[in-house]
């Protein structure tokens, strides 16, 4: 199945499961179609009171514009270019694992991925060298194989987009330390596999450090001081997630509070507990998910005042 067909089938199965579970008719409605048509129609429709959208920042802006005429509520979970910050005192092995996991989980196709890896200057060379070894040891292949650690990109278009950003990195003067190419070995020639990629000698202002690539591509940037890295982390249109790795809890809390983002992990990454609010600052979205506060987005508060005189 093509990705679009696969998604449609999954949605149809979900609808059938809910029906068999006894969910009343009308509580869950499945409408198939492209986002540009069905999504736009729903966003503009006067009888729909609220729209919740997950996707790119560009598409989220279009949803907001379409919903504006009817002044309906909009919740948006959009893109990210999250900062993953490594201080010199961090636990070495755990942080190396976290540096790889933060960007390679789900082939980098995660809005919260740690796509900008900031490493303190005094450990930069050794850390990046060992991270390179870890990236080159990742087993890329069939996701149905239990030995596989990373699968293919979702579509040919997405693979082409990622490779295009790697070309942009080269044009901007950055270095592709490892990876950067489509994988075509036996068993991969018909898939959309990309080598886990590390970009170095990059400036935080470059396109590859500022725009969401949505693939297994991390940009590694050195820093010297806590103040410097906070400023660089906040030099972004996005603010969805981020990480800080240190054994100094006071520093961890200072940095976590100072970075303008909806979630900061400390000495971990990609943990998604069901009770914790998730959502972004700035162009990463509006509202929060996976927390009881999300009910506010889907409900109205009413006040009834009765005179007893």
ABEGO torsion letter per residue (X at the ends): XBAAAAAAAAAAAAAAAAAAAGBBBGABBBBBEBAAAAAAAAAABAABABBBBBEBAAAAAAAAAAAAAAGBBBBBBBBBBBBBBBBAABBAAAAAAAAAAAAABGGGBBAABBABBBBBAAAAAAAAAAAAAAAAABBBEBAABAABABBBBABAAAAAAAAAAAAAAAAAGBBBABEGBBBABBGAAABBBBBBBBBBGBBAABAAAABBAGBBBBBBBBBABAAAAAAAAABBABBABEBBBBABAAAAAAAAAABBBABBBBGBBGBBBAABBBEBBEAAEBEBBGBAAAAAAABBBBBBBBBAX
